[in-house]
Amino acid sequence: MATEWLQHNFEDNLLDYEKLTVVMRRLALEAGDKIMEIYNSPDFEVKTKSDDSPVTEADEAADALISAGLTAEFPDELLITEEQSDSHALTGDTFLIVDPLDGTKEFIHRRGDFTVNIAYVEDGTPTRGVVYAPAKGRMFFTLADGTTVEETGPLLKTEIGETKAIAVSDANNDKLMVVASKSHRDQATDDYISKYNVADMKSAGSSLKFCLIATGEADIYPRLGRTMEWDTAAGHAVLTGAGGKVVRFDDHTDLRYGKAGYANPYFIAYSPCVELYT
């Protein structure tokens, strides 16, 4: 039975967003180092979870590091993480949520399209997040004010380097740039994409798809397949901070978080200039 999490009084105990940004970014970088150490090793162990999805020692090591860091810095916040099944029974509208290694299949096949995802959800909406792609050296995160930047500096753990503000494209509906899943592409997705006038299409793994829309490198990402909230929350926050949107596929209402079991419906991430089809 799910355990109801007692939410704190936010009028009396507001989270320090500036601290949250610094901590999430640092933990993502530290987890990325651990992931790359295992990624670059001659061999690593791959196991199968109860849902038949793969998990590696990199997932587990990154999860342990991030969870310990978040718990130490924000002990009063509910923490949901993919690799700790006990946390999936906890419920709340406001929480930290982690996918320590999103894109495990990309990691296993050494394709580089994997990310560290850490997000903060408030009242069912991801408001702050960090997405770090260690194999690609790309770091995206929301600032204290909720806007999104990509860090272009040397990615030091001790301080935030040079950043640039990012924003979604002014999409041309006659020549759309589409991004789709690299490992989970199917006929239903292709059928939906065929409704649009597509100029070019990219494939990407993990939450990088959200980030490509956030930077204007793509205009729309439809997902007609199973995802969990830890897969999407950080990318969702990054995209929102860049002016983008994420909506349910069925009725185009905002994708909400804190759902039972933390499972997502099908969804569409996009620049608001895109004219959506049903």
Secondary structure, DSSP 8 states (H G I E B T S, - for coil): --EE-----TTT----HHHHHHHHHHHHHHHHHHHHHHHTSS---EEE-TTS-EEEHHHHHHHHHHHHHHHHH-TTS-EEETT-GGGGGEE-SSEEEEEEEE-HHHHHTT----EEEEEEEETTEEEEEEEEETTTTEEEEE-TTS-EEEE-S---SSS---EEE-------TTSEEEEEESSS--HHHHHHHTTS-EEEEEEE-TTHHHHHHHTTS-SEEEE-S--BHHHHHHHHHHHHHTT-EEEETTT--B--SS-GGGB---EEEE-TTS----
